[in-house]
């Protein structure tokens, strides 16, 4: 039962961190692409470069979510090598970025849709949903793989003769 509770806690923490990343990603993208100053939507500084804007937005959100996941979602797992962890985190996020950019690129350049609604549905809703599912699996499988304190405690008690 405790594994179920721990899994639910980890999943909930991941979703909260992801929601914060979602707001950072969507907010940064929309500011770069659709905010021309003032209180109205227009052509932003990167309106004609939506993929560049999306890369910037994802990178900013990735930094935020790395620390959220490291210090909260996976805080119970000990880190072996920080360099290994950072490198794998970056690789996982490059794949996730490609998923999001693929959705945005398909919408913009194949379907010829360029409205704020179309961009946000393709990149931020569809692309980010695909990326979140991939990230959750990949972070647990490849990035934050250190043993938890409870795993070590179980191993010690199993090794101790009774």
CNS distance restraints for C-alpha pairs under 8 A (distance, minus, plus):
assign (resid   1 and name CA) (resid   5 and name CA) 6.47 0.50 0.50
assign (resid   2 and name CA) (resid   6 and name CA) 6.04 0.50 0.50
assign (resid   3 and name CA) (resid   7 and name CA) 5.97 0.50 0.50
assign (resid   4 and name CA) (resid   8 and name CA) 6.13 0.50 0.50
assign (resid   5 and name CA) (resid   9 and name CA) 6.08 0.50 0.50
assign (resid   6 and name CA) (resid  10 and name CA) 6.08 0.50 0.50
assign (resid   7 and name CA) (resid  11 and name CA) 6.01 0.50 0.50
assign (resid   8 and name CA) (resid  12 and name CA) 5.97 0.50 0.50
assign (resid   9 and name CA) (resid  13 and name CA) 6.07 0.50 0.50
assign (resid  10 and name CA) (resid  14 and name CA) 6.07 0.50 0.50
assign (resid  10 and name CA) (resid  73 and name CA) 5.37 0.50 0.50
assign (resid  10 and name CA) (resid  74 and name CA) 7.15 0.50 0.50
assign (resid  11 and name CA) (resid  15 and name CA) 6.21 0.50 0.50
assign (resid  11 and name CA) (resid  73 and name CA) 7.73 0.50 0.50
assign (resid  12 and name CA) (resid  16 and name CA) 6.22 0.50 0.50
assign (resid  13 and name CA) (resid  17 and name CA) 6.13 0.50 0.50
assign (resid  13 and name CA) (resid  69 and name CA) 7.87 0.50 0.50
assign (resid  13 and name CA) (resid  72 and name CA) 6.89 0.50 0.50
assign (resid  13 and name CA) (resid  73 and name CA) 5.08 0.50 0.50
assign (resid  14 and name CA) (resid  18 and name CA) 5.90 0.50 0.50
assign (resid  14 and name CA) (resid  69 and name CA) 6.66 0.50 0.50
assign (resid  14 and name CA) (resid  73 and name CA) 5.56 0.50 0.50
assign (resid  14 and name CA) (resid 136 and name CA) 7.52 0.50 0.50
assign (resid  15 and name CA) (resid  19 and name CA) 5.94 0.50 0.50
assign (resid  16 and name CA) (resid  20 and name CA) 6.37 0.50 0.50
assign (resid  17 and name CA) (resid  21 and name CA) 6.23 0.50 0.50
assign (resid  17 and name CA) (resid  65 and name CA) 5.93 0.50 0.50
assign (resid  17 and name CA) (resid  68 and name CA) 5.75 0.50 0.50
assign (resid  17 and name CA) (resid  69 and name CA) 6.71 0.50 0.50
assign (resid  17 and name CA) (resid  73 and name CA) 7.86 0.50 0.50
assign (resid  18 and name CA) (resid  22 and name CA) 5.93 0.50 0.50
assign (resid  18 and name CA) (resid  65 and name CA) 6.68 0.50 0.50
assign (resid  18 and name CA) (resid 132 and name CA) 7.39 0.50 0.50
assign (resid  19 and name CA) (resid  23 and name CA) 6.31 0.50 0.50
assign (resid  20 and name CA) (resid  24 and name CA) 6.29 0.50 0.50
assign (resid  20 and name CA) (resid  65 and name CA) 7.59 0.50 0.50
assign (resid  21 and name CA) (resid  25 and name CA) 5.91 0.50 0.50
assign (resid  21 and name CA) (resid  61 and name CA) 4.88 0.50 0.50
assign (resid  21 and name CA) (resid  62 and name CA) 7.06 0.50 0.50
assign (resid  21 and name CA) (resid  64 and name CA) 6.49 0.50 0.50
assign (resid  21 and name CA) (resid  65 and name CA) 5.75 0.50 0.50
assign (resid  22 and name CA) (resid  26 and name CA) 5.94 0.50 0.50
assign (resid  22 and name CA) (resid  61 and name CA) 7.28 0.50 0.50
assign (resid  22 and name CA) (resid 124 and name CA) 7.62 0.50 0.50
assign (resid  22 and name CA) (resid 128 and name CA) 7.78 0.50 0.50
assign (resid  23 and name CA) (resid  27 and name CA) 5.70 0.50 0.50
assign (resid  24 and name CA) (resid  28 and name CA) 5.90 0.50 0.50
assign (resid  24 and name CA) (resid  57 and name CA) 7.26 0.50 0.50
assign (resid  24 and name CA) (resid  60 and name CA) 7.28 0.50 0.50
assign (resid  24 and name CA) (resid  61 and name CA) 5.42 0.50 0.50
assign (resid  25 and name CA) (resid  29 and name CA) 6.08 0.50 0.50
assign (resid  25 and name CA) (resid  54 and name CA) 7.88 0.50 0.50
assign (resid  25 and name CA) (resid  57 and name CA) 4.79 0.50 0.50
assign (resid  25 and name CA) (resid  58 and name CA) 5.56 0.50 0.50
assign (resid  25 and name CA) (resid  60 and name CA) 7.09 0.50 0.50
assign (resid  25 and name CA) (resid  61 and name CA) 5.26 0.50 0.50
assign (resid  25 and name CA) (resid 124 and name CA) 7.84 0.50 0.50
assign (resid  26 and name CA) (resid  30 and name CA) 6.02 0.50 0.50
assign (resid  26 and name CA) (resid  57 and name CA) 7.24 0.50 0.50
assign (resid  26 and name CA) (resid 120 and name CA) 7.54 0.50 0.50
assign (resid  26 and name CA) (resid 124 and name CA) 6.40 0.50 0.50
assign (resid  27 and name CA) (resid  31 and name CA) 6.09 0.50 0.50
assign (resid  27 and name CA) (resid  57 and name CA) 7.96 0.50 0.50
assign (resid  28 and name CA) (resid  32 and name CA) 6.20 0.50 0.50
assign (resid  28 and name CA) (resid  56 and name CA) 7.85 0.50 0.50
assign (resid  28 and name CA) (resid  57 and name CA) 5.14 0.50 0.50
assign (resid  29 and name CA) (resid  33 and name CA) 6.05 0.50 0.50
assign (resid  29 and name CA) (resid  53 and name CA) 5.75 0.50 0.50
assign (resid  29 and name CA) (resid  54 and name CA) 5.74 0.50 0.50
assign (resid  29 and name CA) (resid  56 and name CA) 7.66 0.50 0.50
assign (resid  29 and name CA) (resid  57 and name CA) 5.28 0.50 0.50
assign (resid  30 and name CA) (resid  34 and name CA) 5.24 0.50 0.50
assign (resid  30 and name CA) (resid  35 and name CA) 6.63 0.50 0.50
assign (resid  30 and name CA) (resid 116 and name CA) 7.82 0.50 0.50
assign (resid  31 and name CA) (resid  35 and name CA) 4.78 0.50 0.50
assign (resid  31 and name CA) (resid  36 and name CA) 7.99 0.50 0.50
assign (resid  31 and name CA) (resid  44 and name CA) 6.84 0.50 0.50
assign (resid  32 and name CA) (resid  44 and name CA) 5.40 0.50 0.50
assign (resid  32 and name CA) (resid  45 and name CA) 5.71 0.50 0.50
assign (resid  32 and name CA) (resid  46 and name CA) 5.43 0.50 0.50
assign (resid  32 and name CA) (resid  47 and name CA) 7.08 0.50 0.50
assign (resid  32 and name CA) (resid  53 and name CA) 6.11 0.50 0.50
assign (resid  33 and name CA) (resid  43 and name CA) 6.28 0.50 0.50
assign (resid  33 and name CA) (resid  44 and name CA) 4.39 0.50 0.50
assign (resid  33 and name CA) (resid  45 and name CA) 6.17 0.50 0.50
assign (resid  33 and name CA) (resid  46 and name CA) 4.86 0.50 0.50
assign (resid  33 and name CA) (resid  47 and name CA) 4.20 0.50 0.50
assign (resid  33 and name CA) (resid  48 and name CA) 7.74 0.50 0.50
assign (resid  33 and name CA) (resid  49 and name CA) 7.85 0.50 0.50
assign (resid  33 and name CA) (resid  50 and name CA) 6.54 0.50 0.50
assign (resid  33 and name CA) (resid  53 and name CA) 6.72 0.50 0.50
assign (resid  34 and name CA) (resid  41 and name CA) 5.41 0.50 0.50
assign (resid  34 and name CA) (resid  42 and name CA) 5.16 0.50 0.50
assign (resid  34 and name CA) (resid  43 and name CA) 4.93 0.50 0.50
assign (resid  34 and name CA) (resid  44 and name CA) 4.43 0.50 0.50
assign (resid  34 and name CA) (resid  45 and name CA) 7.90 0.50 0.50
assign (resid  34 and name CA) (resid  47 and name CA) 6.38 0.50 0.50
assign (resid  34 and name CA) (resid 116 and name CA) 7.32 0.50 0.50
assign (resid  35 and name CA) (resid  40 and name CA) 7.10 0.50 0.50
assign (resid  35 and name CA) (resid  41 and name CA) 5.24 0.50 0.50
assign (resid  35 and name CA) (resid  42 and name CA) 5.71 0.50 0.50
assign (resid  35 and name CA) (resid  43 and name CA) 6.25 0.50 0.50
assign (resid  35 and name CA) (resid  44 and name CA) 4.55 0.50 0.50
assign (resid  35 and name CA) (resid  45 and name CA) 7.67 0.50 0.50
assign (resid  36 and name CA) (resid  40 and name CA) 7.60 0.50 0.50
assign (resid  36 and name CA) (resid  41 and name CA) 6.63 0.50 0.50
assign (resid  36 and name CA) (resid  42 and name CA) 5.40 0.50 0.50
assign (resid  36 and name CA) (resid  43 and name CA) 5.51 0.50 0.50
assign (resid  36 and name CA) (resid  44 and name CA) 4.42 0.50 0.50
assign (resid  36 and name CA) (resid  45 and name CA) 6.90 0.50 0.50
assign (resid  37 and name CA) (resid  44 and name CA) 7.88 0.50 0.50
assign (resid  43 and name CA) (resid  47 and name CA) 5.37 0.50 0.50
assign (resid  46 and name CA) (resid  50 and name CA) 6.22 0.50 0.50
assign (resid  46 and name CA) (resid  52 and name CA) 7.48 0.50 0.50
assign (resid  46 and name CA) (resid  53 and name CA) 6.04 0.50 0.50
assign (resid  49 and name CA) (resid  53 and name CA) 6.36 0.50 0.50
assign (resid  50 and name CA) (resid  54 and name CA) 6.04 0.50 0.50
assign (resid  51 and name CA) (resid  55 and name CA) 6.18 0.50 0.50
assign (resid  51 and name CA) (resid 101 and name CA) 6.54 0.50 0.50
assign (resid  51 and name CA) (resid 104 and name CA) 7.49 0.50 0.50
assign (resid  51 and name CA) (resid 105 and name CA) 7.29 0.50 0.50
assign (resid  52 and name CA) (resid  56 and name CA) 6.32 0.50 0.50
assign (resid  53 and name CA) (resid  57 and name CA) 6.15 0.50 0.50
assign (resid  54 and name CA) (resid  58 and name CA) 6.01 0.50 0.50
assign (resid  54 and name CA) (resid 101 and name CA) 7.27 0.50 0.50
assign (resid  55 and name CA) (resid  59 and name CA) 6.10 0.50 0.50
assign (resid  55 and name CA) (resid  97 and name CA) 7.22 0.50 0.50
assign (resid  55 and name CA) (resid 101 and name CA) 7.95 0.50 0.50
assign (resid  56 and name CA) (resid  60 and name CA) 6.26 0.50 0.50
assign (resid  57 and name CA) (resid  61 and name CA) 6.18 0.50 0.50
assign (resid  58 and name CA) (resid  62 and name CA) 5.84 0.50 0.50
assign (resid  58 and name CA) (resid  97 and name CA) 6.98 0.50 0.50
assign (resid  59 and name CA) (resid  63 and name CA) 6.39 0.50 0.50
assign (resid  60 and name CA) (resid  64 and name CA) 6.63 0.50 0.50
assign (resid  61 and name CA) (resid  65 and name CA) 6.11 0.50 0.50
assign (resid  62 and name CA) (resid  66 and name CA) 5.87 0.50 0.50
assign (resid  62 and name CA) (resid  93 and name CA) 7.44 0.50 0.50
assign (resid  63 and name CA) (resid  67 and name CA) 6.70 0.50 0.50
assign (resid  64 and name CA) (resid  68 and name CA) 6.41 0.50 0.50
assign (resid  65 and name CA) (resid  69 and name CA) 5.86 0.50 0.50
assign (resid  66 and name CA) (resid  70 and name CA) 5.89 0.50 0.50
assign (resid  66 and name CA) (resid  89 and name CA) 7.81 0.50 0.50
assign (resid  67 and name CA) (resid  71 and name CA) 5.79 0.50 0.50
assign (resid  67 and name CA) (resid  72 and name CA) 7.95 0.50 0.50
assign (resid  68 and name CA) (resid  72 and name CA) 5.58 0.50 0.50
assign (resid  68 and name CA) (resid  73 and name CA) 6.83 0.50 0.50
assign (resid  69 and name CA) (resid  73 and name CA) 4.55 0.50 0.50
assign (resid  69 and name CA) (resid  74 and name CA) 5.72 0.50 0.50
assign (resid  69 and name CA) (resid  75 and name CA) 7.49 0.50 0.50
assign (resid  70 and name CA) (resid  74 and name CA) 5.44 0.50 0.50
assign (resid  70 and name CA) (resid  75 and name CA) 5.78 0.50 0.50
assign (resid  70 and name CA) (resid 144 and name CA) 7.93 0.50 0.50
assign (resid  71 and name CA) (resid  75 and name CA) 4.91 0.50 0.50
assign (resid  74 and name CA) (resid 144 and name CA) 6.61 0.50 0.50
assign (resid  76 and name CA) (resid 148 and name CA) 5.27 0.50 0.50
assign (resid  76 and name CA) (resid 149 and name CA) 6.63 0.50 0.50
assign (resid  77 and name CA) (resid 144 and name CA) 6.75 0.50 0.50
assign (resid  77 and name CA) (resid 145 and name CA) 6.96 0.50 0.50
assign (resid  77 and name CA) (resid 146 and name CA) 5.04 0.50 0.50
assign (resid  77 and name CA) (resid 147 and name CA) 5.26 0.50 0.50
assign (resid  77 and name CA) (resid 148 and name CA) 4.32 0.50 0.50
assign (resid  77 and name CA) (resid 149 and name CA) 7.14 0.50 0.50
assign (resid  78 and name CA) (resid 145 and name CA) 7.93 0.50 0.50
assign (resid  78 and name CA) (resid 146 and name CA) 4.76 0.50 0.50
assign (resid  78 and name CA) (resid 147 and name CA) 5.75 0.50 0.50
assign (resid  78 and name CA) (resid 148 and name CA) 6.09 0.50 0.50
assign (resid  78 and name CA) (resid 149 and name CA) 7.81 0.50 0.50
assign (resid  79 and name CA) (resid  85 and name CA) 7.55 0.50 0.50
assign (resid  79 and name CA) (resid 144 and name CA) 6.95 0.50 0.50
assign (resid  79 and name CA) (resid 145 and name CA) 7.52 0.50 0.50
assign (resid  79 and name CA) (resid 146 and name CA) 5.34 0.50 0.50
assign (resid  80 and name CA) (resid  84 and name CA) 7.99 0.50 0.50
assign (resid  80 and name CA) (resid  85 and name CA) 7.91 0.50 0.50
assign (resid  80 and name CA) (resid 146 and name CA) 6.25 0.50 0.50
assign (resid  81 and name CA) (resid  85 and name CA) 6.21 0.50 0.50
assign (resid  82 and name CA) (resid  86 and name CA) 6.04 0.50 0.50
assign (resid  83 and name CA) (resid  87 and name CA) 6.07 0.50 0.50
assign (resid  84 and name CA) (resid  88 and name CA) 6.10 0.50 0.50
assign (resid  85 and name CA) (resid  89 and name CA) 5.97 0.50 0.50
assign (resid  85 and name CA) (resid 143 and name CA) 5.47 0.50 0.50
assign (resid  85 and name CA) (resid 144 and name CA) 6.96 0.50 0.50
assign (resid  86 and name CA) (resid  90 and name CA) 6.12 0.50 0.50
assign (resid  87 and name CA) (resid  91 and name CA) 6.27 0.50 0.50
assign (resid  88 and name CA) (resid  92 and name CA) 6.08 0.50 0.50
assign (resid  88 and name CA) (resid 142 and name CA) 7.06 0.50 0.50
assign (resid  88 and name CA) (resid 143 and name CA) 5.67 0.50 0.50
assign (resid  89 and name CA) (resid  93 and name CA) 6.17 0.50 0.50
assign (resid  89 and name CA) (resid 139 and name CA) 7.24 0.50 0.50
assign (resid  89 and name CA) (resid 143 and name CA) 5.98 0.50 0.50
assign (resid  90 and name CA) (resid  94 and name CA) 6.15 0.50 0.50
assign (resid  91 and name CA) (resid  95 and name CA) 6.52 0.50 0.50
assign (resid  92 and name CA) (resid  96 and name CA) 6.31 0.50 0.50
assign (resid  92 and name CA) (resid 135 and name CA) 6.73 0.50 0.50
assign (resid  92 and name CA) (resid 138 and name CA) 6.71 0.50 0.50
assign (resid  92 and name CA) (resid 139 and name CA) 7.61 0.50 0.50
assign (resid  93 and name CA) (resid  97 and name CA) 5.90 0.50 0.50
assign (resid  93 and name CA) (resid 135 and name CA) 7.35 0.50 0.50
assign (resid  94 and name CA) (resid  98 and name CA) 6.26 0.50 0.50
assign (resid  95 and name CA) (resid  99 and name CA) 6.47 0.50 0.50
assign (resid  96 and name CA) (resid 100 and name CA) 6.44 0.50 0.50
assign (resid  96 and name CA) (resid 130 and name CA) 7.91 0.50 0.50
assign (resid  96 and name CA) (resid 131 and name CA) 4.78 0.50 0.50
assign (resid  96 and name CA) (resid 132 and name CA) 7.84 0.50 0.50
assign (resid  96 and name CA) (resid 134 and name CA) 7.00 0.50 0.50
assign (resid  96 and name CA) (resid 135 and name CA) 6.95 0.50 0.50
assign (resid  97 and name CA) (resid 101 and name CA) 5.98 0.50 0.50
assign (resid  97 and name CA) (resid 131 and name CA) 7.38 0.50 0.50
assign (resid  98 and name CA) (resid 102 and name CA) 5.82 0.50 0.50
assign (resid  99 and name CA) (resid 103 and name CA) 6.50 0.50 0.50
assign (resid  99 and name CA) (resid 127 and name CA) 5.98 0.50 0.50
assign (resid  99 and name CA) (resid 128 and name CA) 7.92 0.50 0.50
assign (resid  99 and name CA) (resid 130 and name CA) 7.00 0.50 0.50
assign (resid  99 and name CA) (resid 131 and name CA) 6.27 0.50 0.50
assign (resid 100 and name CA) (resid 104 and name CA) 6.34 0.50 0.50
assign (resid 100 and name CA) (resid 123 and name CA) 5.40 0.50 0.50
assign (resid 100 and name CA) (resid 124 and name CA) 7.53 0.50 0.50
assign (resid 100 and name CA) (resid 126 and name CA) 7.76 0.50 0.50
assign (resid 100 and name CA) (resid 127 and name CA) 4.06 0.50 0.50
assign (resid 100 and name CA) (resid 128 and name CA) 5.92 0.50 0.50
assign (resid 100 and name CA) (resid 130 and name CA) 7.66 0.50 0.50
assign (resid 100 and name CA) (resid 131 and name CA) 6.74 0.50 0.50
assign (resid 101 and name CA) (resid 105 and name CA) 5.74 0.50 0.50
assign (resid 101 and name CA) (resid 123 and name CA) 6.77 0.50 0.50
assign (resid 101 and name CA) (resid 127 and name CA) 7.35 0.50 0.50
assign (resid 102 and name CA) (resid 106 and name CA) 5.96 0.50 0.50
assign (resid 102 and name CA) (resid 127 and name CA) 7.65 0.50 0.50
assign (resid 103 and name CA) (resid 107 and name CA) 6.27 0.50 0.50
assign (resid 103 and name CA) (resid 122 and name CA) 5.40 0.50 0.50
assign (resid 103 and name CA) (resid 123 and name CA) 5.61 0.50 0.50
assign (resid 103 and name CA) (resid 126 and name CA) 7.10 0.50 0.50
assign (resid 103 and name CA) (resid 127 and name CA) 5.47 0.50 0.50
assign (resid 104 and name CA) (resid 108 and name CA) 6.04 0.50 0.50
assign (resid 104 and name CA) (resid 119 and name CA) 6.37 0.50 0.50
assign (resid 104 and name CA) (resid 122 and name CA) 5.27 0.50 0.50
assign (resid 104 and name CA) (resid 123 and name CA) 4.72 0.50 0.50
assign (resid 104 and name CA) (resid 127 and name CA) 7.38 0.50 0.50
assign (resid 105 and name CA) (resid 109 and name CA) 5.56 0.50 0.50
assign (resid 105 and name CA) (resid 110 and name CA) 7.29 0.50 0.50
assign (resid 106 and name CA) (resid 110 and name CA) 4.97 0.50 0.50
assign (resid 106 and name CA) (resid 111 and name CA) 6.41 0.50 0.50
assign (resid 107 and name CA) (resid 111 and name CA) 4.95 0.50 0.50
assign (resid 107 and name CA) (resid 112 and name CA) 6.23 0.50 0.50
assign (resid 107 and name CA) (resid 113 and name CA) 5.60 0.50 0.50
assign (resid 107 and name CA) (resid 114 and name CA) 7.66 0.50 0.50
assign (resid 107 and name CA) (resid 118 and name CA) 7.19 0.50 0.50
assign (resid 107 and name CA) (resid 119 and name CA) 7.24 0.50 0.50
assign (resid 107 and name CA) (resid 122 and name CA) 6.26 0.50 0.50
assign (resid 108 and name CA) (resid 112 and name CA) 4.79 0.50 0.50
assign (resid 108 and name CA) (resid 113 and name CA) 4.91 0.50 0.50
assign (resid 108 and name CA) (resid 114 and name CA) 5.66 0.50 0.50
assign (resid 108 and name CA) (resid 119 and name CA) 7.51 0.50 0.50
assign (resid 109 and name CA) (resid 113 and name CA) 7.47 0.50 0.50
assign (resid 113 and name CA) (resid 118 and name CA) 6.02 0.50 0.50
assign (resid 113 and name CA) (resid 119 and name CA) 7.51 0.50 0.50
assign (resid 114 and name CA) (resid 118 and name CA) 6.14 0.50 0.50
assign (resid 114 and name CA) (resid 119 and name CA) 6.24 0.50 0.50
assign (resid 115 and name CA) (resid 119 and name CA) 6.16 0.50 0.50
assign (resid 116 and name CA) (resid 120 and name CA) 6.05 0.50 0.50
assign (resid 117 and name CA) (resid 121 and name CA) 6.07 0.50 0.50
assign (resid 118 and name CA) (resid 122 and name CA) 6.02 0.50 0.50
assign (resid 119 and name CA) (resid 123 and name CA) 5.78 0.50 0.50
assign (resid 119 and name CA) (resid 124 and name CA) 7.32 0.50 0.50
assign (resid 120 and name CA) (resid 124 and name CA) 4.80 0.50 0.50
assign (resid 120 and name CA) (resid 125 and name CA) 6.32 0.50 0.50
assign (resid 121 and name CA) (resid 125 and name CA) 4.83 0.50 0.50
assign (resid 121 and name CA) (resid 126 and name CA) 6.09 0.50 0.50
assign (resid 122 and name CA) (resid 126 and name CA) 5.22 0.50 0.50
assign (resid 122 and name CA) (resid 127 and name CA) 6.03 0.50 0.50
assign (resid 123 and name CA) (resid 127 and name CA) 4.61 0.50 0.50
assign (resid 123 and name CA) (resid 128 and name CA) 6.36 0.50 0.50
assign (resid 124 and name CA) (resid 128 and name CA) 5.13 0.50 0.50
assign (resid 124 and name CA) (resid 129 and name CA) 7.68 0.50 0.50
assign (resid 125 and name CA) (resid 129 and name CA) 5.88 0.50 0.50
assign (resid 126 and name CA) (resid 130 and name CA) 6.35 0.50 0.50
assign (resid 127 and name CA) (resid 131 and name CA) 6.16 0.50 0.50
assign (resid 128 and name CA) (resid 132 and name CA) 5.94 0.50 0.50
assign (resid 129 and name CA) (resid 133 and name CA) 6.42 0.50 0.50
assign (resid 130 and name CA) (resid 134 and name CA) 6.33 0.50 0.50
assign (resid 131 and name CA) (resid 135 and name CA) 5.93 0.50 0.50
assign (resid 132 and name CA) (resid 136 and name CA) 6.10 0.50 0.50
assign (resid 133 and name CA) (resid 137 and name CA) 6.47 0.50 0.50
assign (resid 134 and name CA) (resid 138 and name CA) 6.06 0.50 0.50
assign (resid 135 and name CA) (resid 139 and name CA) 5.71 0.50 0.50
assign (resid 136 and name CA) (resid 140 and name CA) 6.34 0.50 0.50
assign (resid 137 and name CA) (resid 141 and name CA) 6.07 0.50 0.50
assign (resid 138 and name CA) (resid 142 and name CA) 5.54 0.50 0.50
assign (resid 138 and name CA) (resid 143 and name CA) 6.90 0.50 0.50
assign (resid 139 and name CA) (resid 143 and name CA) 4.65 0.50 0.50
assign (resid 139 and name CA) (resid 144 and name CA) 5.73 0.50 0.50
assign (resid 139 and name CA) (resid 145 and name CA) 7.91 0.50 0.50
assign (resid 140 and name CA) (resid 144 and name CA) 5.64 0.50 0.50
assign (resid 140 and name CA) (resid 145 and name CA) 6.26 0.50 0.50
assign (resid 141 and name CA) (resid 145 and name CA) 6.53 0.50 0.50
assign (resid 147 and name CA) (resid 151 and name CA) 6.05 0.50 0.50
assign (resid 147 and name CA) (resid 152 and name CA) 6.83 0.50 0.50
assign (resid 148 and name CA) (resid 152 and name CA) 6.47 0.50 0.50
assign (resid 149 and name CA) (resid 153 and name CA) 6.17 0.50 0.50
assign (resid 150 and name CA) (resid 154 and name CA) 6.12 0.50 0.50
assign (resid 151 and name CA) (resid 155 and name CA) 6.21 0.50 0.50
assign (resid 152 and name CA) (resid 156 and name CA) 6.14 0.50 0.50
assign (resid 153 and name CA) (resid 157 and name CA) 6.19 0.50 0.50
assign (resid 154 and name CA) (resid 158 and name CA) 6.07 0.50 0.50
assign (resid 155 and name CA) (resid 159 and name CA) 6.20 0.50 0.50
assign (resid 156 and name CA) (resid 160 and name CA) 6.19 0.50 0.50
